[in-house]
Structure formats: C-alpha cells, structure tokens
C-alpha cells in the first residue's frame, strides 16, 4: 500500500479543562491526536508542547505501528511531564514516517456541554506559511516572491 500523509504537523490550539461531569474514562474532558499509519514501516512520533508563559515540554514519544492506528489522549501523556490542565498550549508533532493526524476534543466540564469534534489541522508546508504571511501583510504571493498589491 502507498504511504500517505506527512511527517510534520502543527496544532496551534490545545486546552484540557480540569473539570469533567464524570470520572469515567469515556466521559473525562480530553484532547486527542488520532494517528493513521498506512505505510509498511513503524513511525516513531515525538510531540513537543509550547506554552504562552513557559518553556516547551517534550518530546513525548510514541510509536504508531505500520498499517495501524493510534488514538492518543493528551491527558494520558506523563513523560517527561503531565500535560497541564486549564492551560492553553500548542503541539508540534514530528514523525519518522508519513502519517495522517486528526486532532479532537471532548469538553465535559459542564453537564450541558457535549462538545466533541475533530479540529481541522494541516501539515506544515513552508510554501503555505509564506503565502499566509504575505496575505496577512497585504501583499500578493507568487511562489518564492511576495509583491505589494
């Protein structure tokens, strides 16, 4: 089977509330990264977390076996340190083989809330970063060149 995916992912938003309506594992508020490895080789994954007011933490290390999936709750990450609750963070995911990654959240801090959805993320591409920066600066972008509009 053909390998698909990317080896570098950025998830600019993350937050795990400390409260949940239940202590049952299925109902605890969480953030998760869902990995799909359709390739023939295992993927070694490193996750580094970035914060507003402190140094990054990581890497957290996991393995996604070849032709398998892994659903990883950020709540369960403990080494090198537990992911802090009630704290905004961002994640950088680096893999040794191409993967598909989906980021999801379940927020059960309030009994009336049932917020669970995949959060759209895209792989890091230097070309796209340049295009986005040019657009924000009000300039036209052409591969490798930014021009004033």
C-alpha positions as CSV (number, residue, x, y, z in Angstrom):
1,X,0.0,0.0,0.0
2,X,1.2,3.5,-0.8
3,X,2.3,5.7,2.1
4,X,0.3,8.8,2.5
5,X,0.5,11.7,5.0
6,X,3.2,14.0,6.3
7,X,6.0,13.8,8.8
8,X,5.5,17.3,10.4
9,X,2.3,18.6,12.0
10,X,1.5,21.8,14.0
11,X,-1.6,22.0,16.1
12,X,-1.8,25.7,17.3
13,X,-4.5,25.2,19.9
14,X,-4.9,22.9,22.8
15,X,-6.7,23.1,26.2
16,X,-7.7,20.4,28.7
17,X,-10.2,21.6,31.3
18,X,-9.6,20.2,34.8
19,X,-13.3,19.6,35.5
20,X,-15.5,16.9,34.0
21,X,-19.0,15.8,34.7
22,X,-17.8,12.3,35.5
23,X,-14.6,10.4,36.4
24,X,-15.4,7.7,33.9
25,X,-12.6,7.4,31.4
26,X,-15.1,7.7,28.5
27,X,-16.6,11.0,29.8
28,X,-13.5,12.8,31.0
29,X,-12.7,16.0,29.1
30,X,-9.7,15.4,26.8
31,X,-7.7,16.4,23.8
32,X,-6.5,13.6,21.5
33,X,-4.4,13.1,18.4
34,X,-5.6,10.2,16.2
35,X,-2.8,8.8,14.0
36,X,-3.1,6.6,10.9
37,X,-0.1,4.9,9.5
38,X,-0.9,3.1,6.2
39,X,2.8,2.6,5.4
40,X,4.9,-0.5,5.7
41,X,7.2,0.9,8.5
42,X,6.5,1.8,12.1
43,X,6.5,5.6,12.8
44,X,8.4,7.0,15.8
45,X,6.5,10.1,16.9
46,X,7.7,13.0,19.0
47,X,5.3,15.6,20.4
48,X,6.5,18.9,21.8
49,X,4.1,21.2,23.6
50,X,4.5,25.0,23.6
51,X,3.0,27.5,26.1
52,X,2.4,31.2,26.4
53,X,4.4,31.8,29.6
54,X,6.8,28.9,30.0
55,X,9.4,26.8,28.1
56,X,8.3,24.0,25.8
57,X,7.9,20.5,27.2
58,X,8.8,17.3,25.4
59,X,9.4,15.4,23.5
60,X,6.7,12.9,24.4
61,X,7.4,9.7,22.5
62,X,5.0,7.2,21.0
63,X,5.2,4.6,18.2
64,X,2.5,4.1,15.6
65,X,2.9,0.6,14.2
66,X,2.9,0.0,10.4
67,X,-0.6,-0.3,8.9
68,X,-2.3,0.6,12.2
69,X,-4.0,3.5,14.0
70,X,-3.3,5.0,17.4
71,X,-5.7,7.2,19.4
72,X,-3.6,9.1,21.9
73,X,-5.2,11.2,24.7
74,X,-3.0,14.1,25.7
75,X,-4.4,13.6,29.2
76,X,-2.5,10.3,29.3
77,X,0.9,11.8,28.4
78,X,3.1,11.8,31.5
79,X,6.7,11.6,30.4
80,X,8.5,14.0,30.5
81,X,5.7,15.8,32.4
82,X,1.9,15.6,32.6
83,X,0.1,17.9,30.3
84,X,-1.2,20.8,32.5
85,X,-4.9,21.3,32.9
86,X,-6.6,24.7,32.4
87,X,-3.7,25.9,30.3
88,X,-3.5,26.8,26.7
89,X,-0.9,25.1,24.6
90,X,0.2,24.2,21.1
91,X,1.7,21.0,19.8
92,X,4.4,20.1,17.3
93,X,4.2,16.5,16.0
94,X,7.2,15.0,14.2
95,X,7.1,11.5,12.8
96,X,9.8,9.3,11.2
97,X,7.3,8.1,8.6
98,X,4.3,9.7,6.8
99,X,1.1,9.8,9.0
100,X,-2.4,11.2,8.8
101,X,-3.2,13.1,12.0
102,X,-6.5,14.3,13.3
103,X,-6.9,16.4,16.5
104,X,-10.1,16.0,18.6
105,X,-11.5,17.4,21.8
106,X,-14.2,16.3,24.2
107,X,-15.2,19.1,26.7
108,X,-17.3,17.7,29.5
109,X,-16.6,20.5,32.1
110,X,-20.3,21.4,32.2
111,X,-23.2,18.9,32.2
112,X,-24.9,20.8,29.4
113,X,-21.9,20.8,27.1
114,X,-21.3,17.9,24.7
115,X,-18.5,19.4,22.6
116,X,-16.7,16.7,20.7
117,X,-15.4,17.4,17.2
118,X,-12.4,16.9,15.0
119,X,-10.4,20.1,14.8
120,X,-9.0,20.8,11.4
121,X,-5.3,20.8,11.2
122,X,-3.0,20.9,8.2
123,X,0.6,19.7,7.7
124,X,3.3,22.3,7.9
125,X,4.5,23.4,4.4
126,X,6.9,26.3,4.1
127,X,5.2,27.4,0.9
128,X,1.8,27.7,2.7
129,X,3.3,29.6,5.6
130,X,4.9,32.1,3.2
131,X,1.5,32.5,1.4
132,X,-0.4,33.1,4.6
133,X,2.2,35.6,5.9
134,X,2.0,37.5,2.6
135,X,-1.8,37.6,2.7
136,X,-1.8,39.0,6.2
137,X,0.7,41.6,5.2
138,X,-1.5,42.7,2.3
139,X,0.9,41.5,-0.5
140,X,0.4,39.2,-3.5
141,X,2.2,36.0,-3.2
142,X,3.8,34.2,-6.1
143,X,5.9,31.0,-5.4
144,X,9.1,32.4,-3.8
145,X,8.2,36.0,-4.3
146,X,5.9,38.4,-2.4
147,X,4.8,41.5,-4.2
148,X,2.9,44.6,-3.0
149,X,-0.7,44.7,-4.2
